[in-house]
């Protein structure tokens, strides 16, 4: 995927031209003058959406700045026409303070961003420069994307259910934009995997890294330093400059997991960065522009948090531009055999061909899976440790899978085998699940894993070697 197509260097650079579509003459002339004088750009104007569409079909434009409410053809209708005709142009909408919801709806339809009237000249110029930069990147990869039509963007997300296939279609749509994405779904449904799929499928941002942030683990006093970084001497203990998550994700994707847990004071600062795409390190004065796509995820109902006064409404609108809802595993049971087979292959003993017995598969299909895909993986992982003959049977599955709905948990007892043997298997399966969960929480840090478990660092290292668990697998998990 690092192959560079150098043929495009022979093509002349595309002239970046802007079209302002606005029915009010004063606002139209003001936008034109600011962009021409401040940025030295070529700017054409149109008095309504119909005339704007005519100009878009006559000559190429990189960016359209359009009002939403206009005679003949509204801004929303213009966006529909741009996408229906597949015109390669970025759209920014302008709107009054009372119509923010309309602007967000326009972004769902494909608009890049919005400006509230009257537009602040500095904010206008920053937004236009960012949009033009990303437009240029998008234009450069069109030829490359055509060569990669067979690329499998969802290699780590397995599904054959219609609802998940709709999610994949949504990801492909998102990849054509730089819009902020909000992923919702129950715990364990695979929100981070979807975030990675969005990042990998993104043509504009795929050159940079995906940087995950667990918002629920952010200490309120250190959240600003964690996200924006700090300068040396900014506070006690700041003995060197530190780059924050936003800066680390430059030209890539920032994944804000459990965004509903962001402390209220931090929400104001987060909103400002999402609007301006500029940060300042703690203790610093220099504004640092960041070119990132933001993907947020939560299992909480953010709209309810807004009503309860625990989450800012304006931040919610900024995050909820494009929404992807992940169904729980119990609503896509056709994926259970596919996922189970994948996890058997992933966690099976090296060199041993493992299978799942029909009786065990029936139990997997009947389980409610409150912990979703993550719980299924844990169940298969433990079964792979205890199924020594290469076949996963009901007795190898955890108690919560064996019990029927409403039935109390009970361990499976096999009187044909000795107690020490069965206890050793149960202990091994539990230890594997415990260690993997602890490593997941500590991002593969053996010392912190030892502290959580109450064991020595040497004991943890010994068990990792015994169960063939590679701590490196968890550093990016």
LINURHU-V584685 format. One record per helix or strand of 2 or more residues. SS is the DSSP state (a for helix, b for strand). FROM is the first residue (numbers start at 1). TO is the last residue. Records with the same first field share a line. If there is no record, write none. Layout:
BEGIN
SS=FROM-TO ; FROM-TO
END
This chain:
BEGIN
a=6-10 ; 25-39 ; 49-58 ; 75-84 ; 97-108 ; 121-140 ; 142-147 ; 162-175 ; 191-201 ; 215-217 ; 223-228 ; 245-248 ; 259-261 ; 264-276 ; 302-307 ; 313-319 ; 329-331 ; 333-347 ; 358-366 ; 372-386 ; 394-396 ; 399-402 ; 419-442 ; 446-453 ; 457-466 ; 471-474
b=17-21 ; 42-46 ; 63-67 ; 90-95 ; 113-116 ; 181-184 ; 210-214 ; 229-230 ; 242-243 ; 253-257 ; 278-279 ; 288-289 ; 293-298 ; 322-325 ; 355-356 ; 391-392
END
